[in-house]
Amino acid sequence: MARGWESKSVEAQQENAKDGKAPGGQVLSEEERKRKRERDGLRLSRTYILHQIESSSNERYTETLRKALSEIEQKLEQLGESR
């Protein structure tokens, strides 16, 4: 069975991560890898919080989630990523 484009892309991303390379093939410094891991973690947290906000029926919990989302978005902006 032929592998799809998506799985090849994921495989390439995993190989680049192992090698410490950016998608363009350039080698990342330790500081750049650290910032990338932090951005990736923040993006993942942002996605999770957005999902929780969508499924929440408790307004107090939703407000807490919105505050957390705001903090994550501020951190992403500080790292140089726009929405």
C-alpha distance (Angstrom), angle and dihedral (degrees) to the residues before:
residue distance angle dihedral
M1 . . .
A2 3.81 . .
R3 3.75 118.4 .
G4 3.77 117.7 -120.3
W5 3.78 127.0 -118.2
E6 3.79 91.8 -108.2
S7 3.80 94.7 57.5
K8 3.80 90.9 49.1
S9 3.78 90.0 51.1
V10 3.80 91.6 49.9
E11 3.79 90.4 48.0
A12 3.81 91.1 51.3
Q13 3.80 91.2 48.9
Q14 3.80 90.6 51.0
E15 3.79 91.3 50.0
N16 3.80 91.0 49.5
A17 3.80 90.2 49.7
K18 3.81 90.8 51.9
D19 3.79 91.5 49.2
G20 3.81 93.6 45.0
K21 3.79 91.3 -120.0
A22 3.76 130.7 141.9
P23 3.83 119.1 -125.8
G24 3.81 89.1 -95.8
G25 3.80 90.1 59.1
Q26 3.80 97.7 -105.9
V27 3.79 119.1 135.5
L28 3.81 114.0 -112.4
S29 3.79 123.5 -138.3
E30 3.79 120.1 -124.9
E31 3.82 90.0 -101.9
E32 3.81 91.5 51.0
R33 3.81 91.6 49.2
K34 3.81 89.5 49.8
R35 3.82 91.6 51.2
K36 3.81 90.8 46.7
R37 3.82 91.7 51.8
E38 3.80 90.0 48.3
R39 3.83 92.1 49.4
D40 3.80 91.3 47.1
G41 3.81 91.1 50.2
L42 3.79 91.9 48.4
R43 3.81 91.5 48.8
L44 3.78 90.4 50.9
S45 3.81 91.4 48.8
R46 3.80 90.2 47.7
T47 3.80 91.3 53.2
Y48 3.80 91.5 48.4
I49 3.81 93.1 49.1
L50 3.80 92.2 48.1
H51 3.80 89.1 53.1
Q52 3.81 90.8 48.9
I53 3.82 91.3 49.8
E54 3.80 90.9 51.9
S55 3.80 92.9 51.0
S56 3.80 99.1 38.9
S57 3.78 120.8 107.0
N58 3.82 95.5 178.3
E59 3.81 109.6 91.4
R60 3.82 94.4 -157.9
Y61 3.80 91.3 52.5
T62 3.80 90.6 45.5
E63 3.80 90.5 53.2
T64 3.81 90.6 51.1
L65 3.80 89.1 50.5
R66 3.81 91.3 50.1
K67 3.80 90.4 53.4
A68 3.80 90.4 50.1
L69 3.81 89.9 48.2
S70 3.80 90.3 51.7
E71 3.81 91.1 52.3
I72 3.80 91.8 49.3
E73 3.79 91.8 49.6
Q74 3.82 90.3 50.3
K75 3.80 90.2 52.0
L76 3.81 90.9 49.0
E77 3.81 89.6 51.5
Q78 3.81 90.0 50.8
L79 3.80 88.5 53.3
G80 3.78 89.1 54.4
E81 3.76 100.9 -103.5
S82 3.75 122.0 131.1
R83 3.78 123.2 -158.4
